[in-house]
Every structure is written in structure tokens, then in C-alpha cells.
Amino acid sequence: MATQKSRSSRPGTTRGDEAVRTVRSATAGELAYTEYGPASGTPVVWFHGTPGSRRLGSLFEAAATDCGVRLLAFDRPGYGRSPPWPSRTVRDGAQCAAAVLDDADVDSAGAVAFSGGAPYALAAAATRSDRIDRVDLVSGAVPPEMTEEPPAIQRLLRGMAAATPRLLRGLFRGQAWLARHREPSFVVSQYTAGDATEGIPERAAEVVRADFVEALSRSRRGVVTEFRHAGGDWNVPFDEIDADVCLWHGALDTNVPIAGARRLESALPTATLRVLDDADHLRTLLESVPEILAGYD
């Protein structure tokens, strides 16, 4: 069970998306994170997508509060307010999570990972079983060997990350500028199938756009690093994961087709798969996370 040390909120600490804390770690460098939900709640680490930032966690602040969950949402290196760490590996996701937990005075926690956050959450569970005791992967990315045919845009971005990283950084700089100046549907359409805005609450669409802009606001090196990871060997020992793992995946997901999620479930010794029949990549996030957090109540 996720646990935290007996503590009260630090003097002067506020909560919510604008209350950003910074932790400096000898192993993970400098990391920014935000807490959502009650300080006394059950701790859960939030792993954002690729690209992404801590701000996506604000979508679930009300759910975290209702369920008594202390959601610790951090910017991985090279995103938002966390400086780049270009040499990091997938396995270094464990060092990042541990640094945030140490700063928050938490012994162990659950982990919720969206999309491209999946490999880093699995790495944390595999290599730091003392810190991560439950994992929920929402529309989670899968290793390249488990995907028969990645979507064309992902093949392009992975190739650019490996061969022309400077060009890819420039591409995402332009995407961030457009996201700031266009309607939220410009970003939302990247994570949905069919009508980009149908069934997506206005506030959720605004948060998704704000998350994308924040992710790329200071550096584009994080997204380049992670698209390079996505196309290579994750080097995560799945057979060493003792924590319960649940994969929440939409049958209509075109970003990460569900066939890959089924293969990942088979490769994880403690995994179960929950299929959302009428959901795509983003709608799976919106529908499943409140249920996940309620499971900590």
C-alpha cells in the first residue's frame, strides 16, 4: 500500500497547478512538480505523456480531492520547468520518481502514467519496487517490438529524433507557437479519433492545450530524448515487476493501437487489461483516471 511519512504541509506551501516545487537531486538533477489533492492523501505519482508536463494533472484535482489522493505530478527532464537531461535513459525514470517522493516525504506510492509516460513508470516499478507499489497505464505506449505498424507520424518523429534532433526541436518549437495561438482543438486532435472536440469538456480541452504549451515552453530536448527512447530498447526488466499493473486502453485508440497493449499485458507478469470499447487515446484518459483514483479511497 502506498505510504507517506507522518507530516504536515510545509510552511508556506500552497497546492494546485500554480504551486510549483523544485527538487534538486544528485542523480536526477532538478525537477519541478505540483501536488493536487489533500496533503494527507494517499500518494500517487503522475507520469505525463510525450510531450507533456505536470499541468495535465490539474485535470484530476477535483477527483483527487474527492478520493483522498495526493497526486504528485512532475515534469520529466527537458519539459516544463525541469531542465534537460539529454543522456537520461528510460530506466532513469525511477531516479526521477524517487527524487520527487523523497522531497514529498513519501516512502512508497502508486503510479499513474499516461501515453508516453508508461515506460518510465514501468522502469520505476521494475527497479525501485520499494518506492512504487502499484501502476496504472492509461493509453500507455508499448515497446517498439510489440507494435506491428506504428502510426506514420510516430515513425517520422522517432526517425527525426535519431537522425535530425535539431530539426525536430525546431518542429516542436513551431507546434508550441501554433498551440498558443490557435483553438484547443489544434492540440486535442492529436490525441483523438474522429471529431476532435466531440464529448471533450471545454475545460479539459483547454488543459490539454496548456499542458502541451507548458511542456515545450523552455526546451524541446525532453521530447527529442523521449521519441528516441520510444524507438529503441527500453531495457526494462518486466519480469522484475512485483507491483500490480493495470492497462487502461481504448479500443478506438489510433495513437497506440490496442493490439500492442494486449502484447504488453502478456509480457507483464502482474498485468491486467481494461478495455474501454468506445474510447480513443484522450477519452480513455478522461474516463479512466477518476475510476483509478477512486480505487485508492
N, C-alpha and C positions, 0 to 999 in steps of 0.2 A: 504494500500500500504506500502511495506517495506520502511523504512526511516532511515536516519542516520543524526547525528548532523553535522552542518557545521564544517568542519575540513580540514586540510591538512595532508599529511603523516608526521608521527613523525620524528624528526631529526634523521638521521642515519638509518632509516628503509628502507630495501630493500624488494623486493617482489619475489615470486617464491618459489619453493619447498625447497630450502636450507635456506630460510629466516624464521627461526622458532622463534616465540614469545612465551613467557611463562607468563601466568596469574596466580596469586595466589588469591584464593577465600576462604573466611571463611566457605562457605557452600560446595563448590565443590572441595576444595583442589587445587593442582597445575595442570594446564592444558597447553599443548603445542598446538599451532595452526599455520597455514600458510595461507597467503592470496594469491589468484590467481585472476588476472584481475585488472582493474583500481581501485585506492583508492577512486575515486569519484563515482564509480558504484553503482548500486542497490544492497544492501546487501542480501546475501543468505548464510545460514548456511549449511554446508555439514556434514551429518552423515554417517560415513563409515560403512562397513559391519562387520561381526563377523567370523573370526578375520579381523582386518583392521586397517588403520591408516590414517592420514591426507594426505599421499602421493598419495592416489588414486585420490585426487582432481586434481593433476597435469595433468591427462588425459584430463581435460577440461579447461586448462588455456587459450588456443587459443580461444575456444568458449566463455569463459567468457569475454575475452578481446574484441572480436568482438561484443558481445551483451551488453557490458557495465554493466557487473555483477561483483560485488566484492564478490568472493567466499571465505568464512571463513571456512576452513577445520581444524577440531581439532581432536586430539587423545583423545578418551574417557579414563577414568582412567584404568590403567593396560595395556595400549597399547602404543607402540612407546615411546615417551618421557614424557608421563603423568604417574606419579606414581600410583600404585594400590589404590583402594578404595573398599576393599572386601565387605563391608557392604552396598554398594550402592544398590538402588532398581531401577526398570525401571523408576519410577517417578522422580528419581534424574537426569535423562537426561535433565529435564527442568533447573535444577540448573547449569548444565554444560554449556548449551547453553546460559543462561543468563550471566554467568561469561565471556564468550567469547565476547558476544555482548557489555557488559559493557566496557571491555578492548579496544574494537574496536570503542568505542564511537557511538554505533548504538542503536537507540531507538527500532526499530522493523525490522523484516527480514522475508524473506521466508525461507523454509527449504526443502532440497532435501536429501532423505535418501535411501541408497542402502541396500537391503537384511536385515541383522540383525540390521541395524540402524533404521528400521521402528518403533519398539516400543518406542524408546527414542524420536524420532521426534513427534510421536503422543502424548506422555506424555507431551512434551513441549507445543504442541498446546492446549492440554486439560487444563493444569494447569497454563500456562503463555500466555494467549491469547493476553495480552498486548505486548508481545515480538515476537510471531510467528503468522503471518497473512496469510500464505499460506503453504501448504505441498504437496510435490510430492514424492510418494513412488515408487521406482524403484526396481522391483523384490522383493518387500517387504515381510519380514517374517510376519506370521499371528499367532494369539494366538493358543495355542495347541488345544483348544476346537473346533477350526474351521478347523482342519486338520483331515481327516478321517484316513489316514495312513501315518505318516511322513516317509520319506526315511529312510532306515535301518541305514545308517551311522549317521543320526541325532538322532535317538533313542539311538544309542550306546553312542554318545558324551554327550547327555543330562543325560543319566544314570550314566556315569562316573563322570560328573560334580557334581552330587548329592551324589554319593556313594564313589568314589575314586578320589577326586580332585588332589591329589599329582600325581597319575598315569597319569591323563590327562595332567597335566603340563609337565610331562616327555615326553609324546607322542608328544605334540606340540613343545617341545624343539628339538626333533628328526626331526620333519617335517620342522622346520625352517632351520636346518642344511642341510637337503636334498635340500630344495628350493634354498639355496645359492650355491649349488654345481652342480645342475642339470639344464637342459634346462627349459625355462619358461613354457613349456607345462606341467611340473610336477604340477605347481600350476593352470594354466589355465584349465586343465582337471577337476578340482574340481568344476568349475562353468559353464561348457559347456556340451552339449549333442552331441554325435557323435564324429566327428573329432575335437580334442581339438583346433587345430590351424587354421582350415579352415575358411577363412573370418575374422580372427582376425589379425589386423595390428601388425607388429613386435614390434613397439614401445609400443602399448597397452599391448601386452603380457609381455614385459619387465617391464612396470609399475606395472602390476598386481603382478608379482613376487616380485618386490621391495617393494610393499605395504605389502605383506604377511610377508616378512622377517623383515621389519621395525616394523610391528605390534607386533612381538614376540621377538624382539631383546633384550629387557631389562627385560621383565616379561611375564609370561604366565597366570598371575592371572586374567587379564581382560577377556580373552577368557573363562576361567573356570566360572567366575561370570556370563557371558552372556549366556553360554549354560545352566546354572542353571536357569536363568531368562526365557529362551526360553521354558523350560518345565513346568513352573509354572504359577501362576496367575499374569498377567501384572499389574492389579489394576489400569488401565487407564480408566477414565470415558468418554467413547466415546461420550455420549450424551452432553457433555460439550464442544465439539469441534465446534467452530464457523467458523474457517478458512475453505476455500475451500480446499478439499483434492482430489488429482488425483492419482489413482493407475495405474502405467505403468507396464504391466505384459506380459511376453511371453507365448504364447500357448504351447511352447515346453519346458518350464521350468521344470526341474526334481528336482531342489533343493527345490523350493516352488511351488508345483503343482497349476495350475491356479484355481482349484475348491476352494481352500482356499481363494484366492484373491477375488473371487466372493462373498463368505460369508462375508469377511471383508467389502467389498463395501456395502453390505446390512446393516451391523451393524453401519456404519458411516453415520450420518445424512446429511453430506455435500459432500459425496464422489461420484466420477465418475470413471469408469474403462476404460482404454485404452488398448486394446489387440493388441499385435504385433504377428501376425499369425505365422511368420517363425522364431521367436527368442527364444533363451533359456535364462538362467539366466544372463550370461555375455553379450551376444549380445543385450539383452534388454537395459542394461546399456549403451553400446556404441552407440546404435541407438537413445535412447530417451533423454538423458541428453542434447545434443546440442539443441534439439527442446524445451526442458523445459526452458533452459536459454534464448533462443530467445523470449520466452513468457514474459520475463521481460524487453525487449527492448522497 
